[in-house]
Amino acid sequence: MNSLLMNNKYFYLIVFFFIILTNSKHAYAVDLATTVPADNATQIAINTGIALNWAGTVTANDGNVILKKKTDDSTVETFASSGMFLITDMMTGNVSAALSLSSDLDEDTEYYILIDSSAFNGFDGISSKTTLNFKTVDNNSPSLTSSSPSDDASNVTVSSDIVLTFNEAVDVESGNIHIINTSTGIPIAIDVTGTLLSGSGTTEITINPSSDLEHETSYHVKIDSSAFDDAAGNSYAGISSTTALNFSTKPGEVFNETVKTLTKNQTVAATNSLNQSLNRIAGRMNYIRSTNNNSSNQNIRLAMNFDNELLGEMLNSLSAKVVKKQKVTEKWGVWSEGNISFGRIGQQDGNLGQDIHSDGVTFGIDKKINDEKTIGFAISKSWQETEVGSNNANMDAAAISIMNYTSFKIKDKRYFEIVAGIGEMDIDLSRDVPSGKNKGKRKGNQLFGSFTYLLEPDVEIVDRNLNYYTRIDLGFTQLKAYTETGDGTAASYKTQNVKSASLSAGLNLSKLIETNKAILEPSLKFELGKDKTINSVSEAYYINNSSEIHSNAIGDQSSGHLLLNLGLGAKFKNGVNINTTYEHYRSTNEAFNNSFSIYLRKPV
C-alpha cells in the first residue's frame, strides 16, 4: 500500500512539472528590456539596424518581425523569427536578436515594429503600432512653399501683413527679415525675435511691419540664413536675391496729399480770380466817389508778402515802365489796374505748403451819368502759378471775365453798387509719379456778382472821407471733367461745382492833408467778414479702374476773416498819385497773409 502511494506521488509530480514546462510561455511571459531604436526615438539614422533585447529567455518559433511605415501602414521589411540567430547572455540568461535592413530608410519618416505572438516562445509579441515606433533623422532644410504677397504680385495693399508658408514647422532663431524699397534701396528691418513677427513653431510666419508700406512702390524681401530652423536644427537657407520674392503696392487713394492740395488749389484759384476782379471794380467805384469824377487813369498795383526781398527791385522797375498815357475821353473814363503778387501758404489742414505767384489786369470804361449814377464795363484777366510741396506738383490757372457794374445813389449819402460778370478758366496741372509725370488740362465756366450797400455819413471835419459798407459776393464756378495722361495712377476727374459766398462789413476812412508840394491822404480800411465754400466735392477714378470712384469733399467749409488796411497816399501837383498800403488778412481757419502794396496813378 505504501509502495503504491509513493509510486502515485512521483507520477503526479512528474505530470505537474510537465504541465508547467509546456505552459511556461503563457504563465511566465518575458518582456522586451531594450530595443534599438527605442520607442518614440527621433533622429534615427536611415541605415539603422534593429536590436531586440528580452529580459529573460525566449526561443525562436514560427512567426515574423515586421517593420512598417506609419503614414500609410505599408510594410517596409519582414523578418522570419525562425531564421534569426538568438544570443543568450550566460550571466543573466537574457536573449537578444540583431536584424539588418536590406536598404536605407527614408529621412524624416515615422516607422513602427510589429511582432507576431507566435514568433518567440515566452514572448507575447507586439500588436499595437504605438508600442515600438521611431522617426528617422531629418537632414532636410525647411523650404518656402508660398508667400503672401506672392512673388511678382502687384496692387498689394500697403497695410497687408507678409505671410511666409514653409513645408514644415520652423522656429525663430536670430537675424532679420528685410523689406526693401527697390527704387531707393532703403530697407525696413524686422527682427525675427521681436513682436512684429509671429508663428514660431508653425509652418506659417506672419510679419506685421510697424507702419504701412508706400503706395505705388516696388519692394523685394530678403531673409537672413540664420532666421529660422526646423525641429531637427536644419536652418532655412534664407533669401538673398532681389528677385526671389518681390511685389509692388497698389496706387493709393486718388486723393493723396498732393492731389488734395491741387484739387483745393483749383477751387481757390476760381474764387481768387473772382475776388480780384470784384476788388478792382470796388476800388474803381470808390475812387470815382472820392474824387467825384471818372477821369481816365491807370492803376498799377504791386502786392507781395510784406517781407519779400524783391520789393525794392520791383518798385524801381515799376516807376519807370508801367505808367503810360491814355487818350482822354470827355464822357467815358478809361482805366486799368494790374497786380503782381508773390506769396506762400504753409502746410496746414492736410494740405502741402504752396508757393504762389499771381498776376492780374483789368481794363474798364465807365461813365458818370449824373451825380447819382455811374455805369461801366470791364474785362479782367488773371493768372496764378502754384508749386505744391517739394515733389514738383504744379498748377497754372488763367481766368478771363467780362463785367458790368453800376453805382447809384438811393438817398443822400447812400449808395448801392452792383457788379455782374461771367468768365472762363483754363487750368494746367502736373504732378510727379514714380514713372514720370501725370498731366491734365481743365476748363471752367464762371458766373458771379457783388452787391454793396454804402453809407457816407455827414461829418463835421473838413476834408475827411468816411463810409460804411456791407458787401455780398456770390460766385459759381463749374470745373469741367478732365482726364490725366501718364502712368497707371493717372485719374479721370468728374465735373466739380464750386459755390462761394462772402458777406463783409467794413469802413473806409481817409483824410486830406494839404502841403506845399502835395496833398497827403492817410487812409484806413477795416473789414470783418464770413466766407463759405459750398458743395465742392471732387470725384475721380483711376483710368484703369473706372468702377471704383474716389471722393474728396472739400466743400461746406466756412471761415471768418479780418482785414486791416493802412494806407498813405500822395497827390502831387503834377497829377501823379502814389499810394502805399499795408494789409493784414487773417481767417479763423488759421490762414493769414501780410502784404505791402504800391499804387501809382496818373490822370491823362
Secondary structure, 3 states (H helix, E strand, C coil): CHHHHHHHHHHHHHHHHHHHHHCHHHHCCCCEEEEECCCCEEEECCCCCEEEEECCCCEECCCEEEEEECCCCCEEEEEEHHHCCEEECCCCCCEEEEECCCCCCCCCCEEEEEECCCCEECCCCECCCCCCEEEECCCCCCCEEEEECCCCEEEECCCCCEEEEEEEEEEECCCEEEEEECCCCCEEEEECCCCCEECCCEEEEEECCCCCCCCCCEEEEEECCCCEECCCCCECCCECCCCCCEEEECCCCCCCHHHHHHHHHHHHHHHHHHHHHHHHHHHHHHHHHHHCCCCCEEEEEEEEECCCCCHHHHHHHHHHHCCCCCCCCCCCEEEEEEEEEEEEECCECCECCEEEEEEEEEEEEEEEEECCEEEEEEEEEEEEEEEECCCCEEEEEEEEEEEEEEEEEEECCEEEEEEEEEEEEEEEEEEEECCEEEEEEEEEEEEEEEEEEEECCCCCCCCEEEEEEEEEEEEEEEECCEECECCCCCEEECCEEEEEEEEEEEEEEEECEECCCEEEEEEEEEEEEEEEEECCEEEEEECCEEEEEEEEECCCEEEEEEEEEEEEEEEECCCCEEEEEEEEEEECCCCEEEEEEEEEECCC
